[in-house]
Amino acid sequence: MNFRELGALYKKVRQSRGYSISDVTSDYLNKSKISKFENGNSMLLLDGFMHAVAGLNMTMSEFFLAVGNFEAGNLHKFGEKLKDHIDIHDIDGLKTMIVLNPRTKEKKIFNVLVKCAIRELSGQDLLTDEECQFIDKHLTDIEDWTIFDVNIFGMCLEALNTELVYQLGLQLAEKDNFYKDLPYNAQVVKKTVVNLYVHMILHGRFAYADIFEKKLELLLRVSDTEERIVVHIFKKVSKYRQGKAPNLLAEIDRDIQALKDFGAQGLAKRIEIFLINYE
């Protein structure tokens, strides 16, 4: 995050709490310095930034949690549009979401997510080496992920090295204090670990998949219907692809047809596409 992005986010937090610039000024910070910081014209030194956050009556941890929530909100809006195209397998529609020459970190991240979706659905790889390195650095440079970062991770697995996916996934699954008492966070983590499980099977990393399967046995509840269905089907896919049960292919086909019969055509179609694109 550069100082322009940080200044803009500071302004969002300030306005969301109902503070004017005058309200957060102090002997250490005048209105001009704060205004220039918010508008991306100058950066505050660390002590100045700490005073600016204190002016919001927040700790540094509270401030960055609020920033994570703003980012998650933007991702939610973007994700809804992305999902609309994914559900109907609209590759051309997904391509219209790619921003040419993105300038902000957020737009660069969103471009990676769109291209990962295109790769998963069509097998077409539009990701550049620069984008893969960018998302790798973004995720590995952050010491404490917000729910925004977890969402990003779960949606951009195709842009990352498999070994890195495994290591980051293990770290996430073991941070139960991050999601234990927060239902929304817990749901995002469950979906992400299911994505990790499927990703490892599709890429032939069955030993890694077994580890995530054990994590899911602890994470998933009876109410996690979709996640449990995906795990149920991909357990069979894993055995079949390892040559342990050749007769399972017919069962997998029946499971997919059952999803269609129950009205889950989108999920069924996506599983079919995965199995074709990652043969």
Salt bridges, closest charged atoms under 4 A:
GLU38 OE2 - ARG14 NE 2.62
ASP87 OD2 - LYS83 NZ 2.79
ASP90 OD2 - HIS85 ND1 3.13
GLU120 OE1 - ARG270 NH2 3.08
ASP125 OD2 - ARG119 NH1 3.40
GLU131 OE2 - LYS115 NZ 2.93
ASP141 OD2 - LYS137 NZ 2.59
ASP149 OD1 - HIS138 NE2 3.30
GLU158 OE1 - ARG119 NE 3.32
GLU158 OE2 - HIS199 ND1 3.39
GLU158 OE2 - HIS203 NE2 2.89
GLU163 OE2 - ARG205 NH2 2.63
GLU174 OE2 - LYS215 NZ 3.78
GLU213 OE2 - LYS235 NZ 3.85
ASP224 OD2 - LYS190 NZ 2.93
GLU227 OE2 - LYS191 NZ 2.84
GLU251 OE1 - LYS236 NZ 3.05
ASP255 OD2 - HIS232 NE2 3.69
ASP255 OD2 - LYS236 NZ 2.86
GLU272 OE2 - LYS260 NZ 2.91
